Amino acid sequence: MVGRRRLGRRFGWLWAVYAVSAYGSGLGFGALPLIAVLVLHAGPAEVSALSAVGPAVGALIAVPLAPWVEFRRKRPVMIVTDLTRFAVMATIPAAYAFGCLGFVQLLVISAVVAAARIASGAASGACLKSLVPPDDLLVANARFESTNWSSIAVGPPLGGAAIGVFGPVTTVVADALSYLLSALCITAIRGREEAPRTTGRSPARAGALFDGWRHIMGHPGLRALYLNQMLVAGLIMATEPLLAVFLLRRLEFPPWQYGLAFAAPCLGGLIGSRLARRVVARYGRHRVFRTAGTLRAVWLIGLAFVRPGVVGLVTVMAVELAIIVNMSLYTPVLATYRLEHTPDHLVARTLSAWSIGQQTAIAVLTALGGLLADVTGPRTALTVAGLLVMATPLLLPRHDGMLRGPTAVPAVRY
């Protein structure tokens, strides 16, 4: 049996930062739409706007933040973004206590949190690359991935129970406090952090905003994976509000079954993430991208055939499990490849561009899916999303040569 790879104390604290934020977000999963419905009595259009408009505006805010993150020490940036999220999330229970909570406030908070998440993710990725040797990047990303899925499996059920016992803003308080704890954990990452080096051109120039996209689109492997990821993530996430309406209203699933249908399959994320290093070592990265990238896309169509009762519940769980196992295998390999093929002075801007594109795609496709469901019904919209996502493997790199990029990059041993 292979021993657990030790990545050092500083990575341990970075992992703790990620875990605290992930579990806090898991507890607060869907909290803003829930508060909009339960407290503000918002209708479907307002809830859809909260799910789509807020993140889209956040992505727009994050565009000028990318150079700011790039040319600053990353740990202070992570602390600032955590404290920002803590501050804005804390306004919800305060406004609720004084009876002045409003829908516009939720929209603003959704946008600010989305922008801070992108900036924090970019800084965290750059920090990871500086703390972990190249040979261990896949191991580190796989640990992040397993933590992410375990938090989704555990957090929402616990959050739902907490809301039932303590009230609608309970999970928001827990989520806000998790950002404060995360900021404290970042301070425990010891060691001097070098100031980023500029490349001779002004960081404030207008072109710096788009350097991340230039790097992605100029690299054949990253370009193919980026376009594929935007569509796959957008189409899969667009089905979430459709399924909520379809399962809870049309098929009359009890809320506990609805929660179970999405929480239990997330344990499959532990399987895929733990297998990532071994599978890449045995079959190679290109085969993982082609196979896992295809298998995560072909199962979504099964949600269009869900029926009431136990059989329908099992169908949803089986489809979600198949998607998550392959997604959790694919994602850490993608994250590692992206870091390996991005120069140090472009990491934050590249990761920001990637997140902005993905978040925008999710917002746009979620809105379009909602409009289609209003016209044709949720089952038809789920069918369309399932058919479209089946075409996304055509965008994956066709051969191993595309993954090498325009310049020679040293191979990483797994």
N, C-alpha and C positions, 0 to 999 in steps of 0.2 A: 504493500500500500504506500502510495506517495505521500510524504509528509506535507503539512501545510506550509506554503511558502510565506516566509516572514518578509514583510515589506518595510519594517522600521517603525519607530515610535511616531515620527512626524506624519507618516501616512495613516497610522492608527488614529491620530487626532482628526485628520482630514476626513477619514471614513466616519468617525463619530459625528462630525459636523453634518455630513451628508445624511446619516441615519436619523439624527434629531430632526432635521428639516423634513425628511421623507415621512417619518411617522407623524409629525405634526400636521403635515399636509394630508396624510391618510385619514387622520381623525377629523380633519376639517373638509374632507372631500365632499363637494357639492353643497357646502354650507351656504354660500351666497344665494344660489337659486332657491334653496330651501327656506332661507330667511325671507326672500322676496315673496314666496308663496304663503308661508305661514304667518308672517308678521305684517307684510305690506299688501297681501292679497293680490299679488301681481298676476296678470293673465299670461297665456302662452306666448304672446308677442313680446311682452316685457322680459319674460324668462329667457326666450331665445336671444333677445338683444343682449342680455347680461352675459350669456354664454359665448356670444360671437363678437359683439361690438367691443366689449371691454378688452379681451385679449388682442383684437386687431389694433385697437388704439395703443395698447401696451407695446406691441411690436413696432409701431411707428415711432413711439417715444424712444425705443431701444436703439434705433438707427444712429442718432448722433452720440449715444452713449458708448458705442463700440470703440472709437478711438480713445475716448477718455479712459476706458478700462485698459486698453492695450498699453498705454504709455504711463501707467501707474503701477505701484506695487500691488500685487493681487490680494494679499490678505487684508489690508485696509479696505479695499474695494468690497470684499466679501462681508466685512463687518458693517460697512455703511449700508449695503443692500439689505442685510438682515435687520438692522435697526430701523431702516425705512419701512420694511414690511411689518415689523412689530408695531411701529407707531400708527400706521394707517389701519391695520387690523384692530388695534385697541380702540379706535374711534367707534367701532360698531357696538360693543357692549356699553360704552359710555353714552352714545346717542340713544340706544335702546332703553337704558335706565332713565333717561330724561324725557323719553317719549318723542324724540325729534328725529328718529331714523327715517331716511328717505331713499327713494330708488336712485336718484342721481348720485347720492353718496356711494351706494353700492357699485354703480358704474365706474365712478372715479377710482374707488379702491381696487376694483377688478383690473383696471388699466395700469395703475401704479404697481400692483403686485406682479402683473405679467411682465412689465418692463424690468422690474428689479430681478425677477427670476431669470430672465435672459442674461442680464449683466452679471449676476452671480454665477450662473452656469459657465459663462465665458471665462470669468476669473478663476473659477474652480478648476476648469479644464487646463488652463495655463499653469496653475499651481500644481496640479497633479503631474504634469509633464516635467516640472522642475524638481519634484520630490522623489519620483520613482524612476529607476533605471529603465531604459527602453525594453529590455527583455521582460520586464515585469508589468508593462502597461496593460496587457490583456488580462492578467490576473487581477490587477487593481480594478479595471473596468467591470470585470465579471462580478467582483464583490459589491460594487455599487449597484449593479443590475439586480443581484439577488436581494439586496436590501430594499430596493425600490419595490419589487414585487411582493416581498413579505409585508411591507408597510401597507400596500394596497389590500392584501388579504386580511390583515388584522385591523387596520385603522377604520374603514367605513362601518363595519359591524359594531365596533366599540363606540364609534361616534354616534351612530344611530341610537344605540342604547342610552348613551349619555344625554342625547337630546330628549329622548322620551322621559328620562327621570328628572333632569335638571333644567330643561328649557332650550329654546332654539339657538341661543347665542353661546352655549357651552363650548361647542367644538371650535368656535372662532377664538375664544379665550385661550384654549389649549394650543391652537395653531399659532396665535400671536406669541405666546410664551415660548414656543419651540424656536422661534427666530431669535428671541433674546438669549436662550440657552445656546443656540448655535453660534452666536456672536462670541459668547464667552469661551466656547470650545476652540474657536479660531485663535484666540489669544494664547492658547496652550501649545500651539505649533511653534516650537522653539527654532532658533537658527536665524541667521541674518538673511533677509531677502534682498537680493540685488535689485537696484533700480533698472527698469527696462532700458535697453539701448535703442536709440533711434537709428534710422538708416540714412540720415543726412537730410531728409526732406521733413518739412514742418508737419508735426502731428495734427496741427489745426487746419491743414489745407482741406478744401472741399472733397478732393479725391480720396482722402483717407476714409471717408464714410463708406466707400464702396470697394475698398481693397480686398475685403473678405470675399465678396462675390466675384471679383476678378480672379482671385486665386482659385476658387471653386470651379468657375466656368472655364478656366484655362487648363485645368487638370482633367484629362479624360476620365479617370477612375472616379474622382470626387464628383465631377459633373453628373455622371450617370447615377451614382448612388444618391446624390442630392435630389435630383428630379424624381427618382423612384421613391425616396423617403417622404418627400412632400405629399405625393399622391397617396401612398399607402397610409401614412399617418392621418391625412385629411379624411380619406374615405372611411377608415375604421372608426375614427373618433366621431365622424358625422352620424354614425349609426346609434350612438349612445342615447341622445334625446329621442330618437325614433323608437328605440327599443323600450324606453321608459313609457311612452304612450302606448305602444303596441302591447307590451306585456301587462302593464298595470290596468289599462283601461279596456282595451279590446279583448284580451284573453283573461282578464281579471285574476292575475296572479296575486297572491297575498304579498305584502311588502317584504316579509321575511324570506319568502322564496326568491323574490327579485334580488334582494341583497346576497343571498346564498349563491345565486346563479353567477354572480360576478366575483364574489370574494373567494370562493373555493378554488376555481380554476387558476387564480393567481399563484397558488402554490406551485403550479407548473413552471413558473418563472424561476424557482429555485433549481429545478432540474436543468433547464436549458443553460442558465448562467454557469452552473457548476461543470457542465460538459464542454463549454466553449473552448478552453485551452486544449483539452485532449482531442477534440474533433478537428481543430485547426492543425494540430501537430500531425494528425493521421491523414487527413484528406486535403489539407491546403486551404488557404483563405478564399481563393476564387470559387472552389467548389462549395464552400460554406455559403458564400454570398448567393450563388446561383440556386442551391438547393433549399436552404432555410429561407432565403428571400422569396422563393416561389411558394413554398409550403405555408408561409404566414399569410399569403394572399388568396389561396384557393378555397379556404374554409368559410369565409364570411357569407357566401351565398346560402349556406345552410340555415342562417337565421331567418330567411324568408319563408322557410317551411315549418316553422315552429307551430305546434298545436297546443291547445289547453291541456292542463293536467300534468301528471308526473312525467309522461313521455316528452312533453314540451320542455319541462324543466331540465331533464337529462340532455335533451338536444342542445339547449343553450349552453349548458355546462361543457358538453363535449366539444362544441365549436369553439368556445372561448379557450378551453384548455389547449386545443390544437394550435390555435393562433398564438397563445402566450408562450408555449414551449418553444416554438420556432422563433418568435420575436425575441425572447430572452437569450437565445443562442446567437442570433444575428446581431443584436444591438451592441454588445461589448466588442465584438469583432469590428463592427463599423466604427465605433468610438476610437478604438485603438488605431485602426488604419488612418482615420482622419487626423489624429495627432501626429502619427509618424510622417505623414506626407504634407505637413504644414510647418513652415519655418517658424522658429520661436517668436520672431517679431510680428507674426501675423496670426498667432493662435487665437487671441481674444476676438479679433475682428472676424476671423473665419467661423469660430463657434457662434458668435453673435449672428452673423449672416445666416448660418444654418438654422438656428433657432427661430429667427425672425421669419424666414421663409416657411418653415414648418408650421409655426403658430398661425401665420396668415392663411396658409392653405387649410388648416383645420377650421379657422373661423369662416372662411368663404364657403367651404364645402358643407359645413354644418348649417349655415344659413340657406344654401341652395337645397340641401336635403329637407329642411323644414318646410320650405316653400313647395317642394315636390310632394311631400307628405300631405300638405293641406289640400292640394289639388287632386291627388290620386289615392291617398291613403298610405299609412306607414308600411304595409307589406310590400306595396309596389316600390316605394322609395328604398326599402331594404334590398329588394331584388336588383334595382338599378345599381346601387352601391356595390353589391356583391359581384355583379357582372363587370363593372368598370375596374374594380380592384384586381380581377383576374387577368387583366391586360397589363398590369404594372410590371411583371417580370420581364417584359420586352425591353424595359429601360435599364435593366441590370447590365453590368459589364459583360460583354460577349466573350471575351477571352482574357487570359491572364496578363497579356501585354498591356491592356488598358489600365490595369491596376498599378503598373510601374510608374505611370505618369510621364510628363515631358522630360524629367531629368532622372538620373540614376539615384535611387534612394537605397541605402543599405538595408538589407533584409533583417528582420528581427527574428531571433530564434525563439520558438515556443516550447 
